[in-house]
Amino acid sequence: MKEKWKRARQLRRASTDAERHLWRHLRQRNLAACKFRRQFPIAGYIVDFVCLPAKLVVEIDGGQHLDALEYDEARTRALEARGFRVLRFWNDEVLLHTDDVLEVIWRNLTIR
């Protein structure tokens, strides 16, 4: 388990542009007063963002995910089996349509 935390720390340091952009909106309880964590280990995976009290995971996918659809589906099923809702957005969505992405996240936070 210690390796997952170490890897999560590395991923936080090497965030993508889309992850950094979205984090500016999610950090410090900026959205619906909910606390998010980034690059956080859950169920053997490291998720991009999670609001633990709302059990909401937000994943930002780049082009490499086109080659990993089965892995992503298995990962989503494992997280859902633990009671998490998983939202997935493409990098371009986050960077070009930030308000729409935030609206979807906000709606999912408020339907607890």
Secondary structure, 3 states (H helix, E strand, C coil): CHHHHHHHHHHHHCCCHHHHHHHHHHHHHCCCCCCCEEEEEECCEEEEEEECCCCEEEEEECHHHHHCHHHHHHHHHHHHHCCCEEEEEEHHHHHHCHHHHHHHHHHHHCCC
